[in-house]
């Protein structure tokens, strides 16, 4: 057996364990189908058995090679999980919707697990309930990361999870731990996620959603994924109360979950008031909402400010937090407003949240680094550490942020040019790239909020799938696999 094979088998064993856990989640839509008399019942039976069997084959076939995972194993495992799980998640869709190609089904499930919320499906109101439940459940699981869940269970499999946790979690400051043991950290984060999910579910139901819609939209709100069970998204209800619930929980999910954990553990809200990233996030998103509301009134889109504020706030919060809900077709607004919203999606959410993009912390580091360079030009010998709140940012973190931004810009440019070369117009190509790389969902023009990604050809769809994957895993965790140094002994 080659050295490469010996190094891969421990990763495949853990992947098999994750696949078996993932198979169990298929029992949820299976139960929905069984209770509701859903015609897709056999699709879930077969999907469950295939996924469980494949996971068991990998786990039991490779477990004798089990060992502690190294850093490179973490990156490889994370990428494998986020490419393999969507493939198995397509099974219920392909078996129940025979006209759906594998490419489109994979796009849909990758969009769910990466919490992008872009869809190729139309006629959502007429889909079987179990299919809609499965789509939304993927978003909820993807929200905190299937890997974080697996980290809490990996000790049962005999391997540690700290390297996997660092590879999957978002943001540049992921070395800090909330608890001494990484499994306890993962369990604590999921406890907070579950509690907030329950609160969101009950709030939606109280605001007027049916219990089924409340559950599904709780999944896509807490995961900041934006899937809906209705083609009109939140325009289906036309309810300010339901929209208000969505705004509150989208903002909550856009804040670093470590802050929620610490606020719960210390029983105080002062944690949030001492978090510069969270303060910047809320200030930027709400400030942009007011700015867009004033702009829409000025341009005559709405006759009064309060109506404008309602639509501007909901859609701005939705896109800035990379959720992707819509209560109107903002593609028809003057171009400044939707482009500003997409720009916000690139950086507004906090590291450690369920949102996408480059994260607010990186934006703050870049701004302070630029300011530090101006001071250095004027005072070359000045010693000026870079601080975010009370924390001093080390130079290696700044260099990592700069490298990330260089790669982010390169991937953004490359995907946009590929989509334009395939025949898409510039606005569609650029907005589709921004929306998928930032895991936002809807873009503009052909992929706007009132349409789907179904109009894209297979090549364009795979470009967007790649953008969703690398965006969810923050670029470096995936692209490091393509470097020769990764595969050297």
C-alpha positions as CSV (number, residue, x, y, z in Angstrom):
1,X,0.0,0.0,0.0
2,X,1.3,3.4,-0.9
3,X,2.0,6.2,1.6
4,X,-0.7,8.3,-0.1
5,X,-3.3,5.5,0.4
6,X,-2.3,5.1,4.1
7,X,-2.7,8.8,4.6
8,X,-6.1,8.8,2.9
9,X,-7.8,5.9,4.7
10,X,-8.1,7.6,8.1
11,X,-9.8,10.5,6.4
12,X,-12.1,8.2,4.5
13,X,-13.1,6.4,7.7
14,X,-14.2,9.6,9.3
15,X,-16.0,10.6,6.0
16,X,-17.9,7.3,6.3
17,X,-19.0,8.1,9.8
18,X,-20.2,11.5,8.7
19,X,-22.1,9.9,5.8
20,X,-23.9,7.5,8.2
21,X,-24.9,10.5,10.4
22,X,-26.1,12.3,7.3
23,X,-28.2,9.3,6.3
24,X,-30.0,9.5,9.6
25,X,-31.2,13.0,8.8
26,X,-33.0,11.7,5.8
27,X,-35.4,10.0,8.2
28,X,-36.9,13.5,8.9
29,X,-38.4,14.0,5.4
30,X,-39.1,10.2,5.3
31,X,-41.3,10.6,8.3
32,X,-43.0,13.7,6.8
33,X,-43.7,11.7,3.6
34,X,-45.0,8.8,5.6
35,X,-47.3,10.9,7.8
36,X,-48.6,13.1,5.0
37,X,-49.0,10.3,2.4
38,X,-46.3,11.9,0.2
39,X,-45.8,10.0,-3.1
40,X,-42.0,10.4,-2.6
41,X,-41.8,8.0,0.3
42,X,-39.9,5.3,-1.6
43,X,-37.4,7.9,-2.7
44,X,-36.3,8.5,0.9
45,X,-36.2,4.8,1.6
46,X,-33.8,4.3,-1.2
47,X,-31.8,7.4,-0.5
48,X,-31.4,6.5,3.1
49,X,-30.2,2.9,2.4
50,X,-27.8,4.0,-0.3
51,X,-26.2,6.7,1.8
52,X,-26.1,4.6,5.0
53,X,-24.6,1.7,3.0
54,X,-21.9,3.9,1.4
55,X,-21.0,5.4,4.7
56,X,-20.8,2.0,6.4
57,X,-18.6,0.7,3.6
58,X,-16.2,3.6,4.0
59,X,-16.2,3.5,7.8
60,X,-15.8,-0.2,8.4
61,X,-13.5,-0.7,5.4
62,X,-11.0,2.0,6.5
63,X,-11.3,2.2,10.3
64,X,-8.4,-0.1,11.0
65,X,-6.2,2.7,9.7
66,X,-7.6,5.1,12.3
67,X,-5.2,7.7,13.8
68,X,-5.2,11.3,15.0
69,X,-5.9,13.7,12.2
70,X,-3.2,16.1,11.1
71,X,-3.8,19.6,9.9
72,X,-3.8,18.6,6.2
73,X,-6.3,15.8,7.0
74,X,-8.7,18.4,8.4
75,X,-8.6,20.4,5.1
76,X,-9.0,17.3,3.0
77,X,-11.8,15.9,5.1
78,X,-13.8,19.2,5.2
79,X,-13.6,19.5,1.4
80,X,-14.6,15.9,0.9
81,X,-17.6,16.3,3.2
82,X,-18.8,19.4,1.5
83,X,-18.5,17.8,-2.0
84,X,-19.7,14.3,-1.2
85,X,-22.6,15.1,1.1
86,X,-24.4,17.2,-1.6
87,X,-24.0,14.3,-4.0
88,X,-25.9,11.9,-1.7
89,X,-28.4,14.7,-0.8
90,X,-29.4,14.8,-4.5
91,X,-30.8,11.2,-4.3
92,X,-34.3,12.2,-3.0
93,X,-34.6,15.0,-5.6
94,X,-33.5,12.8,-8.5
95,X,-35.6,9.8,-7.5
96,X,-38.7,12.0,-6.9
97,X,-38.3,14.6,-9.6
98,X,-37.2,12.5,-12.6
99,X,-36.9,15.4,-15.0
100,X,-34.2,17.0,-12.8
101,X,-30.6,16.5,-14.1
102,X,-27.8,15.6,-11.7
103,X,-26.1,18.9,-12.4
104,X,-29.2,20.8,-11.3
105,X,-29.9,18.5,-8.4
106,X,-26.3,18.9,-7.2
107,X,-26.5,22.7,-7.6
108,X,-29.7,22.7,-5.4
109,X,-28.2,20.5,-2.6
110,X,-24.8,22.3,-2.7
111,X,-26.8,25.6,-2.4
112,X,-28.6,24.2,0.6
113,X,-25.6,22.8,2.5
114,X,-23.5,25.9,1.8
115,X,-26.5,28.1,2.9
116,X,-26.4,29.9,-0.4
117,X,-30.2,29.7,-1.1
118,X,-29.9,29.9,-4.9
119,X,-32.4,27.5,-6.5
120,X,-33.0,26.0,-9.9
121,X,-36.5,24.8,-8.9
122,X,-39.7,26.6,-9.7
123,X,-43.3,25.7,-8.7
124,X,-42.1,25.5,-5.1
125,X,-45.7,25.9,-3.8
126,X,-46.7,22.6,-5.6
127,X,-43.7,20.6,-4.5
128,X,-44.4,17.7,-2.0
129,X,-43.9,18.9,1.5
130,X,-41.2,16.3,2.2
131,X,-39.1,17.7,-0.7
132,X,-39.4,21.2,0.6
133,X,-38.6,20.0,4.2
134,X,-35.5,18.2,2.9
135,X,-34.2,21.4,1.0
136,X,-34.7,23.5,4.1
137,X,-33.2,20.9,6.5
138,X,-30.0,21.0,4.3
139,X,-29.7,24.7,5.0
140,X,-30.2,24.3,8.7
141,X,-27.5,21.6,8.9
142,X,-25.2,23.6,6.8
143,X,-25.7,26.7,8.9
144,X,-23.4,25.8,11.7
145,X,-21.6,23.2,9.5
146,X,-22.1,19.5,9.3
147,X,-18.5,19.2,10.4
148,X,-19.0,21.1,13.7
149,X,-21.7,18.5,14.5
150,X,-19.3,15.8,13.6
151,X,-16.7,17.3,15.8
152,X,-18.9,16.7,18.8
153,X,-19.3,13.1,17.8
154,X,-15.7,12.4,16.6
155,X,-14.5,11.4,20.0
156,X,-16.9,8.4,19.8
157,X,-15.0,7.4,16.6
158,X,-11.7,7.6,18.3
159,X,-10.3,10.7,16.5
160,X,-9.9,14.3,17.6
161,X,-11.5,17.2,15.9
162,X,-9.6,20.4,16.6
163,X,-8.0,20.5,13.1
164,X,-11.3,19.9,11.4
165,X,-13.0,22.6,13.4
166,X,-10.3,25.2,12.5
167,X,-10.6,24.2,8.8
168,X,-14.3,24.6,8.7
169,X,-15.2,27.5,10.9
170,X,-15.3,31.0,9.5
171,X,-13.1,33.9,10.0
172,X,-9.4,34.7,10.7
173,X,-9.5,34.5,14.5
174,X,-10.5,30.8,14.8
175,X,-7.7,29.8,17.2
176,X,-9.6,31.1,20.2
177,X,-11.6,28.5,22.1
178,X,-14.7,28.9,24.1
179,X,-14.1,25.8,26.2
180,X,-10.9,23.8,26.9
181,X,-12.1,20.8,24.8
182,X,-13.1,21.3,21.1
183,X,-16.0,18.8,21.4
184,X,-17.5,20.8,24.3
185,X,-17.2,23.9,22.1
186,X,-19.1,22.3,19.3
187,X,-21.8,21.1,21.7
188,X,-22.1,24.5,23.2
189,X,-22.5,26.2,19.9
190,X,-25.1,23.7,18.8
191,X,-27.0,24.2,22.0
192,X,-27.2,27.9,21.3
193,X,-28.1,27.2,17.7
194,X,-30.9,24.8,18.7
195,X,-32.3,27.3,21.3
196,X,-32.4,30.2,18.8
197,X,-33.9,27.9,16.2
198,X,-36.7,27.0,18.5
199,X,-37.3,30.6,19.3
200,X,-37.4,31.5,15.6
201,X,-39.8,28.7,14.9
202,X,-42.3,29.8,17.6
203,X,-42.0,33.4,16.5
204,X,-42.8,32.6,12.9
205,X,-45.8,30.5,14.0
206,X,-47.0,33.3,16.3
207,X,-46.7,35.9,13.5
208,X,-49.0,33.9,11.2
209,X,-47.1,31.2,9.4
210,X,-48.4,27.6,9.3
211,X,-46.4,25.2,11.5
212,X,-44.8,23.6,8.4
213,X,-43.8,27.0,6.9
214,X,-42.6,28.1,10.3
215,X,-40.3,25.1,10.6
216,X,-39.0,25.4,7.0
217,X,-38.3,29.1,7.2
218,X,-36.8,28.8,10.6
219,X,-34.3,26.4,9.0
220,X,-33.4,28.8,6.2
221,X,-33.4,31.9,8.5
222,X,-31.1,30.5,11.2
223,X,-28.9,29.0,8.4
224,X,-29.0,32.3,6.5
225,X,-29.8,30.3,3.5
226,X,-32.9,31.9,2.0
227,X,-34.7,28.9,0.6
228,X,-38.5,29.2,0.7
229,X,-41.4,26.9,0.2
230,X,-43.1,29.5,-2.0
231,X,-42.0,31.0,-5.4
232,X,-42.9,34.5,-4.1
233,X,-40.6,34.0,-1.0
234,X,-41.8,36.4,1.7
235,X,-44.0,38.2,-0.8
236,X,-46.4,35.2,-0.4
237,X,-47.5,36.5,3.0
238,X,-47.2,40.3,2.5
239,X,-47.0,40.5,6.3
240,X,-45.0,43.2,8.1
241,X,-45.1,41.0,11.3
242,X,-43.6,38.0,9.6
243,X,-41.0,40.2,8.0
244,X,-40.1,41.7,11.3
245,X,-39.5,38.3,12.8
246,X,-37.3,37.4,9.9
247,X,-35.3,40.7,10.2
248,X,-34.6,40.1,13.9
249,X,-33.5,36.5,13.5
250,X,-31.4,37.2,10.4
251,X,-29.5,39.8,12.4
252,X,-29.1,37.4,15.3
253,X,-27.8,34.7,13.0
254,X,-25.4,37.2,11.4
255,X,-23.6,37.8,14.7
256,X,-20.8,35.6,15.8
257,X,-22.3,32.6,17.7
258,X,-19.4,32.8,20.1
259,X,-21.0,36.0,21.4
260,X,-24.3,34.3,21.9
261,X,-22.5,31.5,23.7
262,X,-20.6,33.9,26.0
263,X,-23.7,36.0,26.6
264,X,-25.6,32.9,27.7
265,X,-22.7,31.6,29.9
266,X,-22.1,34.9,31.6
267,X,-25.8,35.8,31.7
268,X,-25.2,39.3,30.4
269,X,-25.8,41.4,27.2
270,X,-22.6,43.4,27.8
271,X,-20.8,40.8,25.7
272,X,-22.4,42.2,22.6
273,X,-21.7,45.8,23.5
274,X,-18.0,45.0,23.8
275,X,-17.8,43.3,20.4
276,X,-16.6,45.8,17.8
277,X,-17.3,43.4,14.9
278,X,-21.0,42.9,16.0
279,X,-21.4,46.6,16.5
280,X,-20.0,47.4,13.0
281,X,-22.3,44.7,11.5
282,X,-25.5,46.1,13.0
283,X,-24.5,49.7,12.3
284,X,-23.6,49.0,8.6
285,X,-26.7,46.9,7.8
286,X,-29.2,49.2,9.5
287,X,-27.5,52.3,8.2
288,X,-27.6,51.0,4.7
289,X,-31.3,50.1,5.1
290,X,-32.1,53.7,5.9
291,X,-29.9,55.0,3.1
292,X,-31.6,52.7,0.5
293,X,-35.1,53.7,1.9
294,X,-34.3,57.4,1.4
295,X,-32.9,56.7,-2.0
296,X,-36.0,54.7,-3.1
297,X,-38.3,57.6,-2.0
298,X,-36.1,60.1,-3.8
299,X,-36.2,58.1,-7.0
300,X,-40.0,57.7,-6.7
301,X,-40.1,54.0,-6.3
302,X,-42.3,54.4,-3.2
303,X,-44.6,57.3,-2.3
304,X,-43.9,57.4,1.4
305,X,-40.9,56.8,3.6
306,X,-42.4,54.1,5.9
307,X,-43.4,51.9,3.0
308,X,-39.9,52.4,1.5
309,X,-38.3,51.6,4.8
310,X,-40.2,48.4,5.2
311,X,-39.1,47.0,1.8
312,X,-35.6,48.5,2.0
313,X,-34.9,47.1,5.5
314,X,-36.2,43.6,4.8
315,X,-34.3,43.2,1.5
316,X,-31.2,44.9,2.6
317,X,-30.9,42.8,5.8
318,X,-31.7,39.7,3.8
319,X,-29.0,40.3,1.2
320,X,-26.4,41.8,3.5
321,X,-26.7,38.8,5.8
322,X,-26.4,36.5,2.8
323,X,-29.8,35.0,3.4
324,X,-31.5,35.8,0.1
325,X,-35.1,36.2,1.0
326,X,-37.2,38.8,-0.9
327,X,-40.6,40.4,-0.4
328,X,-40.5,42.3,-3.7
329,X,-38.6,42.1,-6.9
330,X,-35.8,44.5,-6.0
331,X,-34.3,43.7,-9.5
332,X,-36.7,46.4,-10.7
333,X,-35.3,49.1,-8.3
334,X,-32.7,51.6,-9.6
335,X,-29.5,49.7,-10.0
336,X,-27.7,51.5,-7.2
337,X,-29.8,49.9,-4.5
338,X,-29.4,46.2,-5.5
339,X,-25.7,46.6,-6.3
340,X,-25.2,48.2,-2.8
341,X,-27.0,45.3,-1.2
342,X,-24.8,42.8,-3.1
343,X,-21.7,44.8,-2.0
344,X,-22.8,44.5,1.6
345,X,-23.2,40.7,1.2
346,X,-19.4,40.6,0.5
347,X,-18.4,41.6,4.0
348,X,-21.3,42.5,6.4
349,X,-21.8,39.3,8.5
350,X,-19.6,38.4,11.4
351,X,-17.0,35.7,11.6
352,X,-18.4,32.7,13.4
353,X,-21.9,33.4,12.1
354,X,-23.9,31.3,9.6
355,X,-23.4,34.0,7.0
356,X,-21.0,34.1,4.0
357,X,-18.7,36.6,2.4
358,X,-15.3,37.8,3.6
359,X,-16.7,38.7,7.1
360,X,-16.8,42.1,8.9
361,X,-13.7,41.3,10.9
362,X,-11.6,41.1,7.8
363,X,-13.0,44.4,6.6
364,X,-12.1,46.0,9.9
365,X,-8.6,44.6,9.8
366,X,-8.1,45.9,6.2
367,X,-9.4,49.4,7.1
368,X,-7.1,49.6,10.2
369,X,-4.2,48.3,8.2
370,X,-4.7,50.9,5.6
371,X,-4.8,53.6,8.3
372,X,-1.7,52.2,9.8
373,X,0.1,52.4,6.4
374,X,-0.9,56.1,6.1
375,X,0.6,56.8,9.5
376,X,3.7,54.8,8.5
377,X,4.2,56.9,5.4
378,X,4.1,60.1,7.6
379,X,6.0,58.6,10.5
380,X,8.2,55.7,9.3
381,X,9.6,54.9,12.7
382,X,6.3,54.9,14.6
383,X,5.3,51.7,16.3
384,X,1.6,51.3,15.9
385,X,0.0,47.9,16.8
386,X,-3.2,47.0,15.0
387,X,-6.1,46.6,17.5
388,X,-9.7,45.5,17.1
389,X,-11.4,46.5,20.3
390,X,-9.1,45.2,23.1
391,X,-7.4,42.6,21.0
392,X,-4.1,43.2,19.3
393,X,-4.0,41.6,15.8
394,X,-0.7,39.8,15.1
395,X,1.1,40.3,11.8
396,X,0.5,36.8,10.7
397,X,-3.2,37.3,10.9
398,X,-2.9,40.5,8.8
399,X,-0.9,38.7,6.2
400,X,-3.4,35.9,6.1
401,X,-6.2,38.5,5.6
402,X,-4.3,40.2,2.7
403,X,-3.7,36.8,1.1
404,X,-7.3,35.9,1.5
405,X,-8.4,39.1,-0.2
406,X,-6.0,38.6,-3.1
407,X,-7.4,35.1,-3.7
408,X,-11.0,36.3,-3.2
409,X,-10.5,38.9,-5.8
410,X,-8.8,36.5,-8.2
411,X,-11.6,33.9,-7.8
412,X,-14.3,36.6,-8.2
413,X,-12.7,37.8,-11.4
414,X,-12.0,34.3,-12.8
415,X,-15.6,33.1,-12.3
416,X,-17.1,36.3,-13.7
417,X,-15.0,36.1,-16.8
418,X,-15.8,32.4,-17.2
419,X,-19.6,33.1,-17.0
420,X,-19.2,36.0,-19.4
421,X,-17.2,33.9,-21.9
422,X,-20.1,31.3,-21.8
423,X,-22.5,34.0,-23.1
424,X,-24.0,35.6,-20.0
425,X,-24.3,39.4,-19.9
426,X,-21.9,41.3,-17.6
427,X,-24.5,42.1,-14.9
428,X,-25.8,38.5,-14.7
429,X,-22.3,37.0,-14.7
430,X,-20.9,39.4,-12.0
431,X,-24.0,39.2,-9.8
432,X,-24.2,35.4,-10.0
433,X,-20.5,35.2,-9.0
434,X,-21.0,37.6,-6.1
435,X,-24.2,35.8,-5.0
436,X,-22.7,32.3,-5.1
437,X,-19.2,33.1,-3.8
438,X,-20.7,35.0,-0.9
439,X,-23.4,32.3,-0.4
440,X,-26.1,34.9,-0.8
441,X,-28.4,33.3,-3.4
442,X,-30.2,35.6,-5.8
443,X,-28.3,38.0,-8.1
444,X,-29.5,40.3,-10.8
445,X,-31.0,40.1,-14.3
446,X,-31.3,36.5,-15.3
447,X,-30.7,35.3,-11.7
448,X,-32.7,38.0,-9.9
449,X,-35.0,37.4,-6.9
450,X,-38.0,36.8,-9.2
451,X,-36.2,34.1,-11.3
452,X,-34.1,31.1,-10.7
453,X,-30.7,29.7,-11.8
454,X,-32.4,27.2,-14.1
455,X,-31.6,29.3,-17.2
456,X,-27.9,28.7,-16.8
457,X,-26.3,25.9,-18.9
458,X,-24.4,23.1,-17.3
459,X,-21.0,24.8,-17.6
460,X,-22.3,28.0,-16.0
461,X,-24.0,25.9,-13.2
462,X,-20.8,24.1,-12.4
463,X,-18.9,27.4,-12.2
464,X,-21.5,28.6,-9.6
465,X,-21.2,25.3,-7.7
466,X,-17.5,25.8,-7.5
467,X,-18.0,29.4,-6.2
468,X,-20.5,28.2,-3.6
469,X,-18.1,25.5,-2.3
470,X,-15.0,27.7,-2.0
471,X,-17.0,30.6,-0.7
472,X,-18.5,28.4,2.1
473,X,-15.1,27.0,3.1
474,X,-13.5,30.4,2.8
475,X,-11.3,29.7,-0.3
476,X,-8.0,28.7,1.4
477,X,-9.4,25.5,2.9
478,X,-10.2,24.2,-0.5
479,X,-7.6,25.8,-2.8
480,X,-4.8,24.6,-0.5
481,X,-5.5,21.1,-1.9
482,X,-4.4,22.2,-5.3
483,X,-0.9,23.2,-4.1
484,X,2.0,20.7,-4.7
485,X,3.2,21.2,-1.1
486,X,-0.1,19.8,0.3
487,X,0.6,16.4,-1.3
488,X,4.2,16.1,-0.4
489,X,5.1,13.8,2.5
